[in-house]
């Protein structure tokens, strides 16, 4: 069964009860194994802390995290991240801007050959060897 790497935005859609955007991505998750990065977990805990989530909501988050496969870092992911960052150049030769967390998620996707499922297509465009799955306009 094929794995897909859920970006933080798509994972958060699936967390929110009644979020209509989750329905956009359900077909991409059927017959596939959902995987998340430890980066996504860190971003979600940041949101919880910043927005002062109540304990019940954090417990729900942790249940959803435990139901996923978590892709951790290794030295090859670090090397891949460095190569990607050096290779991201705009036509004018300047570096293409990509956030560090998105770069780390992309490095995992490239390293493990797992397509990212994201609603932020622009964050990942221009990264070689990356097949992006997105329903974003």
C-alpha positions, 0 to 999 in steps of 0.5 A: 500500500502506498504511503502519503505524507500529510502536511500539517495543514491537511492533518489539521483539517482532519483533526477539526470536526466538520472542516469541509476541507478534510473532504477534499483530501479523503479520496487521497487517503483511501487505500493509502497509509497516512504518514506525518513528520515529527515537524508536523507534530511540533507545529501542532503542539505549537498551535495548541500552546499558542492558542491555549487548547484545553486538555481534552483537545490536546488528548484528542490531538495525541490520539490522532498522532498515535494513529499515524506513522511518524517519519523521523529524521535521519542523516540522509534526511538532513543531507537531502534537506541541505541539497534541496535548500541549495538547489532552490533557486529562482530564475534570477538566481536568487534563493527561492524562499521556503520555510524551514519546516516545509523544507524539512517536510519536503526532505522527508518526502523526497528521502522516503519517496512519499508524496506530500498531501498539502493544501499549500501547493506553493510551499512545495513547488519547484522542489525536484523529485517531489510529486505533490498531491493537492486540492488547493486552487 
